[in-house]
Amino acid sequence: MKTETTAGMNRTGMDMSPIDAKEVVAGATVMPPSSAGDESAIANLLAHYARRDERVGTMPPPGTLKGAVKAAVQALKGEAPLVLLDKLGERLAFERAGSRLWKGVLAKLDALGSFEGGPTREEVERIYQDEAAHFLLVATMIRRLGADPTAETPLADVHGVASCGLIQVVTDPRTNLADALEAMLVAELTDNDAWDVLIELVQGLGDAQIVAQFQEARAAEARHLSLVRAWVKASVLARAHGDGRSMGMPAS
């Protein structure tokens, strides 16, 4: 059974070819840099573009300037309602991506099986259902505030880009179940912190029911994180003890 800890033809290190390594080092001392100066030129260029009055996106106009949005503005008592809508848009995008990620984990589990101390299909399916329910909860909240849940807010754009790497890990046919769970650990850590901030913002609305629903979602995310941490730990320990099956990988 081959795993990522099985020694193979990895040629990325210089130690694989000591003679060529010496030539590379010698060449670096002989050939001058392709441009004068140091990394400050790159930093200055990045700073130049960062100072431009341009963002990754803008907030969409509310569907109505009265009714729910007006009530939200009054309830927030000075808190910028667009900040809340931006954070809700972010959470909506992340929960949508999260549900798709867990579907990918489920496919990986079905194809490769689990491992000692790893997730059961029922556990992964439950997490997927939770993420889908959280998506609907946030979408409903956005509608209640008179906004459009189909619009992508700036923070939704940022988090969408940030989660691209996680999607690539989970859907890569070369990764196994343990690899996918490592990616989901990153996602769940982000998810937990984001719900904390969101709960603090919605408390300004003065609606106890909304706060309770969001706190329930936060508690579910805490359970997800606890499970994923345990699964990742189990896969690492089993692999360290020589059980290649610990990663959910079929025999070759």
C-alpha positions as a Markdown table, in Angstrom:
| # | Residue | x | y | z |
|---|---|---|---|---|
| 1 | Met | 0.0 | 0.0 | 0.0 |
| 2 | Lys | 1.5 | 3.3 | -1.1 |
| 3 | Thr | 0.9 | 6.5 | 0.9 |
| 4 | Glu | 2.3 | 10.0 | 0.8 |
| 5 | Thr | 4.9 | 8.8 | 3.4 |
| 6 | Thr | 6.1 | 6.0 | 1.1 |
| 7 | Ala | 9.6 | 6.8 | -0.3 |
| 8 | Gly | 9.5 | 7.3 | -4.0 |
| 9 | Met | 11.1 | 9.3 | -6.9 |
| 10 | Asn | 10.8 | 12.7 | -5.4 |
| 11 | Arg | 13.4 | 14.8 | -7.2 |
| 12 | Thr | 12.6 | 18.2 | -5.8 |
| 13 | Gly | 15.5 | 18.4 | -3.3 |
| 14 | Met | 19.1 | 19.3 | -4.3 |
| 15 | Asp | 20.4 | 16.3 | -2.3 |
| 16 | Met | 19.1 | 14.0 | -5.1 |
| 17 | Ser | 21.9 | 15.2 | -7.3 |
| 18 | Pro | 25.0 | 16.4 | -5.3 |
| 19 | Ile | 27.1 | 17.2 | -8.4 |
| 20 | Asp | 24.4 | 19.3 | -10.0 |
| 21 | Ala | 23.7 | 21.0 | -6.7 |
| 22 | Lys | 27.3 | 22.3 | -6.6 |
| 23 | Glu | 26.9 | 23.7 | -10.0 |
| 24 | Val | 23.7 | 25.4 | -9.1 |
| 25 | Val | 25.4 | 27.0 | -6.1 |
| 26 | Ala | 28.4 | 28.1 | -8.1 |
| 27 | Gly | 26.1 | 29.5 | -10.8 |
| 28 | Ala | 24.2 | 31.6 | -8.3 |
| 29 | Thr | 27.5 | 33.2 | -7.2 |
| 30 | Val | 28.7 | 33.9 | -10.8 |
| 31 | Met | 25.5 | 35.2 | -12.4 |
| 32 | Pro | 24.3 | 38.6 | -11.3 |
| 33 | Pro | 20.7 | 39.3 | -10.4 |
| 34 | Ser | 18.4 | 40.1 | -13.4 |
| 35 | Ser | 17.7 | 43.6 | -12.0 |
| 36 | Ala | 19.4 | 46.0 | -9.7 |
| 37 | Gly | 18.2 | 46.7 | -6.1 |
| 38 | Asp | 16.4 | 44.5 | -3.7 |
| 39 | Glu | 12.8 | 43.4 | -2.9 |
| 40 | Ser | 11.9 | 47.0 | -2.0 |
| 41 | Ala | 10.9 | 47.7 | -5.6 |
| 42 | Ile | 8.3 | 45.0 | -5.5 |
| 43 | Ala | 7.1 | 46.3 | -2.1 |
| 44 | Asn | 6.8 | 49.8 | -3.5 |
| 45 | Leu | 4.8 | 48.5 | -6.5 |
| 46 | Leu | 2.4 | 46.6 | -4.2 |
| 47 | Ala | 2.0 | 49.7 | -2.0 |
| 48 | His | 1.2 | 51.8 | -5.0 |
| 49 | Tyr | -1.6 | 49.6 | -6.1 |
| 50 | Ala | -2.8 | 49.1 | -2.5 |
| 51 | Arg | -3.3 | 52.9 | -2.1 |
| 52 | Arg | -5.6 | 53.1 | -5.1 |
| 53 | Asp | -9.2 | 53.8 | -4.2 |
| 54 | Glu | -10.5 | 50.5 | -5.4 |
| 55 | Arg | -12.0 | 47.5 | -3.7 |
| 56 | Val | -12.7 | 43.9 | -4.7 |
| 57 | Gly | -16.4 | 44.9 | -5.0 |
| 58 | Thr | -19.2 | 47.2 | -3.7 |
| 59 | Met | -22.2 | 46.6 | -1.6 |
| 60 | Pro | -25.4 | 46.1 | -3.7 |
| 61 | Pro | -28.2 | 48.7 | -3.1 |
| 62 | Pro | -30.9 | 47.4 | -0.8 |
| 63 | Gly | -34.1 | 46.1 | -2.4 |
| 64 | Thr | -36.0 | 48.8 | -0.5 |
| 65 | Leu | -35.1 | 51.9 | 1.3 |
| 66 | Lys | -37.9 | 51.5 | 3.8 |
| 67 | Gly | -39.4 | 48.7 | 5.8 |
| 68 | Ala | -37.0 | 46.0 | 7.0 |
| 69 | Val | -33.8 | 48.0 | 6.1 |
| 70 | Lys | -35.1 | 51.1 | 7.8 |
| 71 | Ala | -36.0 | 49.1 | 10.9 |
| 72 | Ala | -32.5 | 47.5 | 10.9 |
| 73 | Val | -30.8 | 50.9 | 10.7 |
| 74 | Gln | -32.7 | 52.1 | 13.7 |
| 75 | Ala | -32.2 | 48.9 | 15.7 |
| 76 | Leu | -28.4 | 48.9 | 15.1 |
| 77 | Lys | -28.1 | 52.3 | 16.8 |
| 78 | Gly | -25.2 | 53.7 | 14.9 |
| 79 | Glu | -23.8 | 50.4 | 13.7 |
| 80 | Ala | -23.4 | 50.5 | 9.9 |
| 81 | Pro | -26.1 | 48.1 | 8.6 |
| 82 | Leu | -24.0 | 47.5 | 5.4 |
| 83 | Val | -21.3 | 46.0 | 7.6 |
| 84 | Leu | -23.7 | 43.5 | 8.9 |
| 85 | Leu | -25.0 | 42.7 | 5.4 |
| 86 | Asp | -21.4 | 42.3 | 4.1 |
| 87 | Lys | -20.6 | 39.9 | 6.9 |
| 88 | Leu | -23.9 | 38.0 | 6.2 |
| 89 | Gly | -22.9 | 37.8 | 2.5 |
| 90 | Glu | -19.5 | 36.5 | 3.6 |
| 91 | Arg | -21.1 | 33.8 | 5.7 |
| 92 | Leu | -23.6 | 32.9 | 3.0 |
| 93 | Ala | -20.7 | 32.3 | 0.5 |
| 94 | Phe | -18.7 | 30.4 | 3.0 |
| 95 | Glu | -21.6 | 28.1 | 4.1 |
| 96 | Arg | -22.4 | 27.4 | 0.5 |
| 97 | Ala | -18.7 | 26.5 | -0.2 |
| 98 | Gly | -18.6 | 24.5 | 3.1 |
| 99 | Ser | -21.6 | 22.4 | 2.1 |
| 100 | Arg | -19.9 | 21.7 | -1.3 |
| 101 | Leu | -16.6 | 20.9 | 0.4 |
| 102 | Trp | -18.3 | 18.4 | 2.7 |
| 103 | Lys | -20.0 | 16.8 | -0.3 |
| 104 | Gly | -16.5 | 16.4 | -1.7 |
| 105 | Val | -15.3 | 14.8 | 1.6 |
| 106 | Leu | -18.3 | 12.4 | 1.4 |
| 107 | Ala | -17.3 | 11.4 | -2.1 |
| 108 | Lys | -13.8 | 10.7 | -1.0 |
| 109 | Leu | -15.0 | 8.6 | 1.9 |
| 110 | Asp | -17.3 | 6.6 | -0.3 |
| 111 | Ala | -14.5 | 5.9 | -2.8 |
| 112 | Leu | -11.7 | 5.2 | -0.3 |
| 113 | Gly | -13.4 | 4.2 | 3.0 |
| 114 | Ser | -12.6 | 5.6 | 6.4 |
| 115 | Phe | -9.9 | 4.7 | 8.9 |
| 116 | Glu | -9.6 | 3.8 | 12.6 |
| 117 | Gly | -10.8 | 6.7 | 14.6 |
| 118 | Gly | -12.0 | 8.5 | 11.4 |
| 119 | Pro | -15.4 | 9.7 | 10.3 |
| 120 | Thr | -18.4 | 7.6 | 9.6 |
| 121 | Arg | -20.6 | 8.3 | 6.6 |
| 122 | Glu | -23.4 | 9.4 | 8.9 |
| 123 | Glu | -21.2 | 11.9 | 10.7 |
| 124 | Val | -20.0 | 13.5 | 7.4 |
| 125 | Glu | -23.6 | 13.6 | 6.1 |
| 126 | Arg | -24.8 | 15.3 | 9.3 |
| 127 | Ile | -22.1 | 18.0 | 9.0 |
| 128 | Tyr | -23.1 | 18.6 | 5.3 |
| 129 | Gln | -26.8 | 18.9 | 6.4 |
| 130 | Asp | -25.8 | 21.4 | 9.1 |
| 131 | Glu | -23.8 | 23.5 | 6.6 |
| 132 | Ala | -26.7 | 23.5 | 4.2 |
| 133 | Ala | -29.1 | 24.6 | 6.9 |
| 134 | His | -26.8 | 27.4 | 8.0 |
| 135 | Phe | -26.7 | 28.6 | 4.4 |
| 136 | Leu | -30.5 | 28.8 | 4.3 |
| 137 | Leu | -30.6 | 30.5 | 7.8 |
| 138 | Val | -28.2 | 33.3 | 6.6 |
| 139 | Ala | -30.1 | 33.7 | 3.3 |
| 140 | Thr | -33.4 | 34.1 | 5.2 |
| 141 | Met | -31.8 | 36.7 | 7.4 |
| 142 | Ile | -30.5 | 38.7 | 4.5 |
| 143 | Arg | -34.0 | 38.7 | 3.0 |
| 144 | Arg | -35.5 | 39.9 | 6.3 |
| 145 | Leu | -33.2 | 42.9 | 6.1 |
| 146 | Gly | -34.5 | 43.7 | 2.7 |
| 147 | Ala | -31.3 | 42.7 | 0.9 |
| 148 | Asp | -30.6 | 40.3 | -2.0 |
| 149 | Pro | -28.9 | 37.0 | -0.9 |
| 150 | Thr | -28.0 | 36.3 | -4.6 |
| 151 | Ala | -25.7 | 39.4 | -4.7 |
| 152 | Glu | -22.0 | 38.9 | -3.9 |
| 153 | Thr | -20.7 | 41.3 | -1.3 |
| 154 | Pro | -17.0 | 42.3 | -1.1 |
| 155 | Leu | -16.3 | 40.0 | 1.8 |
| 156 | Ala | -18.1 | 37.2 | 0.1 |
| 157 | Asp | -15.7 | 37.7 | -2.9 |
| 158 | Val | -12.7 | 37.7 | -0.5 |
| 159 | His | -13.7 | 34.5 | 1.2 |
| 160 | Gly | -14.6 | 32.9 | -2.1 |
| 161 | Val | -11.1 | 33.4 | -3.4 |
| 162 | Ala | -9.5 | 32.3 | 0.0 |
| 163 | Ser | -11.4 | 29.0 | -0.1 |
| 164 | Cys | -10.2 | 28.1 | -3.6 |
| 165 | Gly | -7.2 | 26.2 | -2.2 |
| 166 | Leu | -9.4 | 24.2 | 0.1 |
| 167 | Ile | -11.6 | 23.2 | -2.9 |
| 168 | Gln | -8.6 | 22.1 | -4.9 |
| 169 | Val | -7.3 | 19.9 | -2.0 |
| 170 | Val | -10.7 | 18.2 | -1.5 |
| 171 | Thr | -11.4 | 17.6 | -5.2 |
| 172 | Asp | -7.9 | 16.6 | -6.3 |
| 173 | Pro | -8.0 | 12.9 | -7.3 |
| 174 | Arg | -4.5 | 12.4 | -5.9 |
| 175 | Thr | -5.5 | 13.4 | -2.3 |
| 176 | Asn | -7.0 | 10.9 | 0.2 |
| 177 | Leu | -9.5 | 11.3 | 3.0 |
| 178 | Ala | -6.9 | 12.5 | 5.5 |
| 179 | Asp | -5.7 | 15.2 | 3.1 |
| 180 | Ala | -9.3 | 16.4 | 2.7 |
| 181 | Leu | -9.8 | 16.5 | 6.4 |
| 182 | Glu | -6.7 | 18.6 | 6.8 |
| 183 | Ala | -8.3 | 21.1 | 4.5 |
| 184 | Met | -11.6 | 21.0 | 6.3 |
| 185 | Leu | -9.8 | 21.7 | 9.6 |
| 186 | Val | -8.7 | 25.1 | 8.1 |
| 187 | Ala | -12.3 | 25.7 | 6.9 |
| 188 | Glu | -13.9 | 24.9 | 10.3 |
| 189 | Leu | -11.4 | 27.1 | 12.2 |
| 190 | Thr | -12.4 | 30.0 | 10.0 |
| 191 | Asp | -16.1 | 29.1 | 10.3 |
| 192 | Asn | -16.1 | 29.1 | 14.1 |
| 193 | Asp | -14.4 | 32.5 | 14.4 |
| 194 | Ala | -16.7 | 34.1 | 11.8 |
| 195 | Trp | -19.8 | 33.1 | 13.6 |
| 196 | Asp | -18.6 | 34.7 | 16.8 |
| 197 | Val | -18.3 | 38.1 | 15.1 |
| 198 | Leu | -21.6 | 37.7 | 13.3 |
| 199 | Ile | -23.4 | 36.9 | 16.5 |
| 200 | Glu | -22.0 | 40.0 | 18.1 |
| 201 | Leu | -23.3 | 42.1 | 15.2 |
| 202 | Val | -26.8 | 40.6 | 15.1 |
| 203 | Gln | -27.2 | 41.3 | 18.8 |
| 204 | Gly | -27.6 | 44.9 | 17.8 |
| 205 | Leu | -30.9 | 44.1 | 16.1 |
| 206 | Gly | -32.5 | 43.4 | 19.4 |
| 207 | Asp | -34.2 | 40.2 | 18.1 |
| 208 | Ala | -33.7 | 37.4 | 20.6 |
| 209 | Gln | -34.9 | 34.7 | 18.1 |
| 210 | Ile | -32.3 | 35.6 | 15.5 |
| 211 | Val | -29.6 | 35.6 | 18.1 |
| 212 | Ala | -30.7 | 32.2 | 19.4 |
| 213 | Gln | -30.7 | 30.7 | 15.9 |
| 214 | Phe | -27.2 | 32.1 | 15.2 |
| 215 | Gln | -25.9 | 30.8 | 18.5 |
| 216 | Glu | -27.3 | 27.4 | 17.7 |
| 217 | Ala | -25.4 | 27.5 | 14.4 |
| 218 | Arg | -22.3 | 28.5 | 16.2 |
| 219 | Ala | -22.7 | 25.5 | 18.6 |
| 220 | Ala | -23.0 | 23.2 | 15.6 |
| 221 | Glu | -19.9 | 24.6 | 14.1 |
| 222 | Ala | -18.0 | 24.0 | 17.4 |
| 223 | Arg | -19.1 | 20.3 | 17.2 |
| 224 | His | -17.8 | 20.1 | 13.7 |
| 225 | Leu | -14.5 | 21.5 | 14.7 |
| 226 | Ser | -14.1 | 19.1 | 17.6 |
| 227 | Leu | -14.9 | 16.1 | 15.3 |
| 228 | Val | -12.5 | 17.2 | 12.5 |
| 229 | Arg | -9.7 | 17.8 | 15.0 |
| 230 | Ala | -10.2 | 14.3 | 16.4 |
| 231 | Trp | -10.2 | 12.8 | 12.9 |
| 232 | Val | -7.1 | 14.6 | 11.8 |
| 233 | Lys | -5.3 | 13.5 | 15.0 |
| 234 | Ala | -6.4 | 9.9 | 14.5 |
| 235 | Ser | -5.1 | 9.8 | 11.0 |
| 236 | Val | -1.7 | 11.2 | 11.9 |
| 237 | Leu | -1.2 | 8.9 | 14.9 |
| 238 | Ala | -2.3 | 5.8 | 12.9 |
| 239 | Arg | 0.1 | 6.7 | 10.1 |
| 240 | Ala | 2.9 | 7.2 | 12.5 |
| 241 | His | 2.3 | 3.7 | 13.8 |
| 242 | Gly | 2.6 | 2.3 | 10.3 |
| 243 | Asp | -1.1 | 1.8 | 9.4 |
| 244 | Gly | -1.3 | 3.1 | 5.8 |
| 245 | Arg | -5.0 | 2.6 | 5.9 |
| 246 | Ser | -5.2 | 5.5 | 8.3 |
| 247 | Met | -5.6 | 7.9 | 5.4 |
| 248 | Gly | -8.4 | 6.2 | 3.7 |
| 249 | Met | -6.4 | 5.0 | 0.7 |
| 250 | Pro | -6.9 | 1.9 | -1.3 |
| 251 | Ala | -4.2 | -0.6 | -1.8 |
| 252 | Ser | -2.3 | -0.3 | -5.1 |
